[in-house]
């Protein structure tokens, strides 16, 4: 049974950091690209970052320089390190998986590109 489980969310002050984890089970992470998405109340879900099966990383413009995605295939886990957090980063964060690497022209930031989803973890940035 394919499963993705996010953890690491919580309440943090502006300027703080969080590290989200996405633990995969039921499949081997090596062959999959993992995307991170977020959805704030009343807003569309948006792609935040993606790490391709070949290790290439992609970021939403607003996340560049602040967020870092990484993967540990031996542990079947993907991480999203989030620094310098802002109130506008407040959202439910989801990880999602799709088989294969991100190729030229693949819209890594679109939900429809992914086959499996986690249940989400809440991130709240507030003083």
Helices and strands as residue ranges (DSSP letters): E 3-7, E 10-12, E 18-25, G 29-31, E 32-39, E 46-51, E 57-59, G 61-63, E 67-72, E 77-82, G 87-89, E 91-99, G 111-113, E 116-117, E 121-125
